[in-house]
Amino acid sequence: MLFEPIPYSFYTPGTSYFWVHIGLVILGFVVALATLIGQWLKPAPYGRHDRTETNWGPMIPQRLGHILSDAIPGVLMFSLVFFLYSKEDVNKGVLNYVFFAMFLTHTVHRGIIHPLTMRYKNPKVALGITLGGGIPNILYHWINADHIGSAGYYSTYYYDPRFILGLILFISGFVINRTSDWKLRSLRKTKGHSNTNFIEGDGSKGYYIPHGGLFELVSCPNYFGELVQWIGWTLATWSLAGLVWTCFSAATFVARSRHNHLWYKDNFQDYPSHRKALIPFIF
């Protein structure tokens, strides 16, 4: 059969492994909803929305905080769960390792390469902010590592449209996300600026109106790219694990891009009126 509704074997319903996985998935959906509501009402206090008057605990180096919140759960813990935590009779196939490589492509860049090369506006970050980002990552990365480490994908799934389209979306979203982040970093090297395209800061730490590529359509193409990436992941893995992670990511991106978009409009008098916040022509 070319098209299987569930293209893999997984934990037997009723076993402890099964209920742990389902319980964490349910918790993940609850956290995603709470995140959407909380961040819609008030943006997370970092970057341009930093609220220095709020006490989020002791300050630590920004690079260290980023590595702790992203690399530890996304690279180290994800790998340990993938290789060590699964039902005893699982036989990982090539597709399991393909998914493992896909996920680590993102998290190695996000949790190691990005913080080591990023020009941070502030050299320090509150420990509470790091924990606020790291704890949800532990939950969602565990769920996804558990799935791809335990699901026995059928051999016909190599040719399944869900896998092929999902892989294309994942790669496309990753490229959009990386090129958009690179564009934002490059703005901080800019020397010349006009009053309407630059907000004065400390040295190269001011803010500019970004232009070019998808920035002509949305304020946050980096978030749009990552959203496309995780939609592709959900489609390719065809899993509740992928879906709940995408829902949490979307909850963050929708709220954050809205606040960023409004911030641009409030701070730049000639900010392009046709731009949307996250999704071209829609939102």
C-alpha positions in Angstrom: 0.0 0.0 0.0 1.6 3.3 -1.1 -0.3 5.6 1.2 -0.5 4.5 4.8 -2.6 6.8 7.1 0.1 6.2 9.8 3.3 5.4 8.0 5.2 3.9 10.9 4.9 1.5 13.9 5.0 3.2 17.3 4.5 2.4 21.0 1.7 -0.1 21.7 -1.3 1.7 23.2 -1.6 1.2 26.9 2.1 0.8 27.6 3.9 3.2 29.9 6.0 4.5 27.0 2.8 5.3 25.1 1.2 7.1 28.0 4.3 9.1 28.8 4.5 10.3 25.1 0.7 11.1 24.9 0.8 12.9 28.3 3.7 15.1 27.2 2.0 15.9 23.9 -1.2 17.0 25.7 1.0 19.1 28.1 2.7 20.6 25.0 -0.6 21.8 23.5 -1.6 23.4 26.8 1.8 25.2 27.0 1.4 26.4 23.4 -2.0 27.9 24.1 -0.8 29.6 27.3 2.2 30.9 25.4 0.0 32.4 22.7 -2.2 34.2 25.2 0.7 35.4 27.4 2.9 36.7 24.6 0.0 38.2 22.7 -0.8 40.3 25.8 2.8 41.2 26.6 6.0 40.4 24.5 8.8 38.4 26.0 11.2 40.9 27.6 14.3 40.5 25.3 15.7 42.3 22.3 13.8 45.5 21.4 11.2 44.6 24.0 13.6 44.4 26.8 12.2 45.7 30.1 15.1 46.5 32.3 12.9 47.4 35.2 11.6 43.8 35.4 13.6 41.5 37.7 14.3 38.2 35.9 17.1 37.1 38.1 20.9 37.4 37.9 22.5 38.4 34.6 24.6 36.0 32.7 26.5 36.3 29.3 24.0 36.4 26.4 26.0 33.8 24.4 26.0 31.4 27.4 22.3 31.9 28.0 21.5 31.2 24.4 23.6 28.0 24.4 22.0 26.8 27.6 18.5 27.4 26.4 18.9 26.0 22.9 22.0 23.8 22.6 21.6 21.8 25.8 18.0 20.6 25.1 18.2 20.8 21.3 21.5 19.1 20.7 22.7 17.2 23.8 19.4 16.1 25.3 17.8 15.5 21.9 20.7 13.1 21.0 20.5 11.2 24.3 16.8 10.7 24.0 17.0 9.7 20.3 19.7 7.0 21.0 18.9 5.9 24.5 15.2 6.3 25.3 12.9 4.1 23.3 11.1 0.8 23.4 13.5 -2.1 23.4 12.5 -3.7 20.1 12.9 -0.5 18.0 15.1 -0.8 14.9 16.0 2.6 13.6 16.1 2.9 9.9 17.7 5.4 7.5 14.6 7.7 7.8 15.1 7.9 11.6 18.6 9.2 11.0 17.5 11.5 8.3 15.0 13.1 10.7 17.7 13.2 13.4 20.1 15.1 11.0 17.3 17.5 10.0 16.5 18.5 13.5 20.2 18.9 14.5 20.8 21.0 11.4 18.5 23.5 13.0 19.5 23.2 16.7 23.3 23.1 16.1 23.0 26.3 14.2 20.5 27.9 16.6 22.2 26.8 19.8 25.9 26.9 18.9 26.8 28.7 15.6 24.2 31.5 16.0 25.2 32.6 19.6 28.9 32.4 18.8 28.6 34.6 15.7 25.7 36.9 16.8 26.3 40.6 17.5 24.0 40.9 20.5 22.5 44.3 21.3 23.0 43.5 25.1 26.0 41.4 26.3 24.0 40.1 29.2 20.7 38.4 29.7 18.7 37.5 32.8 18.8 33.9 33.9 15.0 33.9 34.1 14.8 34.7 30.4 17.2 31.8 29.6 15.1 29.4 31.7 11.9 30.7 30.2 13.2 29.7 26.7 15.0 26.5 27.8 12.3 24.8 29.8 9.8 24.6 26.9 12.6 23.4 24.6 13.2 20.5 27.0 9.6 19.5 26.7 9.2 19.8 23.0 12.6 18.5 22.0 12.1 15.4 24.2 8.8 14.7 22.5 10.2 14.9 19.0 13.4 13.0 19.9 11.2 10.3 21.5 9.1 10.1 18.3 11.8 9.9 15.7 13.9 7.6 17.9 11.0 5.1 18.3 8.9 5.3 15.2 9.6 2.5 12.7 8.8 4.1 9.3 7.8 1.9 6.5 10.1 1.5 3.6 7.6 2.9 1.1 7.6 6.2 3.0 10.7 7.3 1.1 8.4 7.9 -1.9 5.5 9.3 0.1 4.4 12.9 -0.9 4.2 13.8 2.8 7.9 13.1 3.3 9.0 14.7 0.0 6.9 17.9 0.4 7.8 18.1 4.1 11.5 17.8 3.3 11.2 20.6 0.7 9.4 22.9 3.1 11.9 22.2 5.8 14.9 23.1 3.6 13.1 26.1 2.2 12.2 27.4 5.6 15.7 26.9 6.9 17.1 28.9 4.0 14.6 31.7 4.5 15.3 31.8 8.3 19.1 31.8 7.9 19.2 34.4 5.1 16.8 36.7 7.0 18.8 36.4 10.2 22.0 37.2 8.2 20.3 40.3 6.8 19.4 41.5 10.2 22.9 41.0 11.5 24.4 42.8 8.5 22.3 45.9 9.3 24.3 46.4 12.4 27.4 46.9 10.2 25.7 49.8 8.4 27.6 53.1 8.7 25.4 55.6 6.9 21.8 56.1 7.8 19.0 58.6 7.6 16.8 59.8 10.4 13.8 57.8 9.2 15.6 54.5 8.7 17.6 54.4 11.9 17.0 54.6 15.6 20.1 55.9 17.4 21.7 53.4 19.7 25.1 52.6 21.2 27.5 52.3 18.4 26.3 49.6 16.0 23.4 48.7 18.3 20.8 50.9 16.8 17.8 49.7 14.8 17.2 50.0 11.1 14.3 49.4 8.8 15.3 46.1 7.0 14.9 46.0 3.2 15.3 43.3 0.5 13.9 39.8 0.0 10.9 38.9 2.1 11.5 41.9 4.3 9.6 43.8 1.6 6.5 41.7 2.4 6.7 41.0 6.2 8.4 42.5 9.2 9.7 39.1 10.5 10.7 36.8 7.6 13.1 35.0 10.0 10.0 33.8 12.0 8.1 33.1 8.8 11.0 30.9 7.5 11.2 29.0 10.8 7.4 28.5 10.8 7.6 27.0 7.3 10.5 24.8 8.4 8.5 23.3 11.3 5.4 22.9 9.1 7.6 20.9 6.9 8.9 18.9 9.8 5.4 18.1 10.9 4.4 16.9 7.5 7.6 14.9 6.9 7.4 13.1 10.3 3.6 12.9 10.2 3.5 13.0 13.9 1.7 14.6 16.9 5.2 15.4 18.2 5.9 17.5 15.1 2.4 19.1 15.3 2.6 20.2 18.9 6.1 21.7 18.4 4.8 23.6 15.4 1.9 24.9 17.4 4.2 26.1 20.1 6.5 27.7 17.5 3.5 29.3 15.8 2.2 30.7 19.1 5.6 32.4 19.7 6.0 33.6 16.2 2.5 35.0 15.8 2.6 37.0 19.0 6.3 38.1 18.7 5.9 39.2 15.0 2.8 41.2 15.9 4.7 43.1 18.6 7.7 43.6 16.4 5.5 44.9 13.6 3.8 47.4 15.9 7.1 48.4 17.3 8.5 49.2 13.8 5.3 51.2 12.9 5.5 53.2 16.2 9.2 54.0 15.9 9.6 54.7 12.1 7.3 57.3 10.7 7.6 56.0 7.1 7.6 52.3 7.8 6.2 50.6 4.7 2.4 50.4 5.2 2.0 47.3 2.9 4.1 45.0 5.0 2.4 42.4 7.1 3.8 41.0 10.4 4.5 37.3 9.7 2.7 35.8 6.7 2.9 37.6 3.3 -0.4 39.3 2.3 -2.3 37.7 5.2 -1.0 38.6 8.7 
